[in-house]
Amino acid sequence: MRASSGLTPPLIVVGSGLAAYTLVREWRKADTETPLVLITADDGAGYSKPMLSNAHSKGQSADDLIQMSATEVAERYQAEVLTRTEVLHIDPTTRTLHLDSGEALVWGQLVLAVGAEPIRAPLEGNALNRVFSVNDRLDFARLQAELEGARQVTIMGGGLIGSEFANDLISAGFEVDLVAPSETLLTGLVPAEVGDALRQALADAGVRFHLGPLVSRVDRTEAGKFQVSLTNGQKIPTDLVLSAVGLSPRLDLARKAGLKVNRGIMVNKYLQTSDPSIYALGDCAEVEGLVLMYVMPLMNAARALAKTLTGEKTAVQWPAMPVTVKTPLCPVIAYPSRGTGAWQIDGSGANLAAVCRQGESIVGFALSGERIKERNIWLKAVPPLLAS
């Protein structure tokens, strides 16, 4: 067991995504002395995860997305970076992390930035190895390798990620079928009219939609191709399946350590878990009941936590931060309503402005096409995500 290379117990961050690296960048600005250990299950390369869903049509490889290698991270932030390392157990009593290498590390402060993992749809068939999900850069590298020589791609899921990949792959010249149980796209993020505007734009570009049924099977055919079976009996020939049915916060480590969990690892406005020496950040964290798996809330929270960890206790305050859907065929910006108001739709075709009103207040908006230029107008009208 070791505390660190020095006498001061380190700040240990588990994870190497945008949340973790934003945190350590901001934290190191104020603290250049405390030892820092980063533990990651992958290669530790720093990159922007949102870029994964529109990189293929730009001709970018997984390596093209790398902004910093693990070695560069270690040098820039005076950190020890343990790559391809799993944390097996957290012991809050002794403040010890147990690693798959057999090593045990003692922390001074601990941040869990372990992210979320893809939800696995219950499928049958003999070709489930043709079902891929993209949750990190290495997943994207595997997908790109499989896309070599492929022509037909079936996407499961009509949410943000499924829609973005449909836009990207159809723009890259693939044939795309999208299957989702919803009646339109971006359900829960935008009203149906805006989702339909995006669906129509993607359909005009060649995406074939199968809205209503679910995928039930993926099988290899006698001709060596693959077949996707839907719950309505329809069969779709394909070369591979991309599953984008959603993400679920990673909770196992926290749960086994006795930390309080719900939809995410439960934290207060200071991102502190039920153990005062452990914090959670990013896609894995449930902040005052909110789980927001988007870039702006994540970066905002990382900056606040950096101050807290250096002695300036700072609550997370989330102003109104809309979600940008990267679908150039029909760009969408949304600030989902958390109220019970009614949507009012203005515009036609792909160019829509939807506003959700609850009494005299505006509690949400969604913009598509040319109307995304109105983003700042509506931002001033909606309430913050999380006030102090």
Sequence and secondary structure as in RCSB ss.txt:
>XXXX:A:sequence
MRASSGLTPPLIVVGSGLAAYTLVREWRKADTETPLVLITADDGAGYSKPMLSNAHSKGQSADDLIQMSATEVAE
RYQAEVLTRTEVLHIDPTTRTLHLDSGEALVWGQLVLAVGAEPIRAPLEGNALNRVFSVNDRLDFARLQAELEGA
RQVTIMGGGLIGSEFANDLISAGFEVDLVAPSETLLTGLVPAEVGDALRQALADAGVRFHLGPLVSRVDRTEAGK
FQVSLTNGQKIPTDLVLSAVGLSPRLDLARKAGLKVNRGIMVNKYLQTSDPSIYALGDCAEVEGLVLMYVMPLMN
AARALAKTLTGEKTAVQWPAMPVTVKTPLCPVIAYPSRGTGAWQIDGSGANLAAVCRQGESIVGFALSGERIKER
NIWLKAVPPLLAS
>XXXX:A:secstr
 BS SSSS  EEEE  SHHHHHHHHHHHHH SSS EEEE SS   B  GGGGGGSGGGT  TGGG SB HHHHHH
HTTEEEE S  EEEEETTTTEEEETTS EEE SEEEE   EEE     BSS GGGEE  SSHHHHHHHHHHHTT 
 EEEEE  SHHHHHHHHHHHHTT EEEEEESSSSSSBTTB HHHHHHHHHHHHHTT EEEES  EEEEEE TTS 
EEEEETTS EEEESEEEE S EEE  HHHHHTT  BSSSEEE TT B SSTTEEE GGGEEETTB   SHHHHHH
HHHHHHHHHTT      B    EEE  TTS EEEE   S  EEEEEEETTEEEEEEEETTEEEEEEEEGGGGGGH
HHHHTTS  SB  
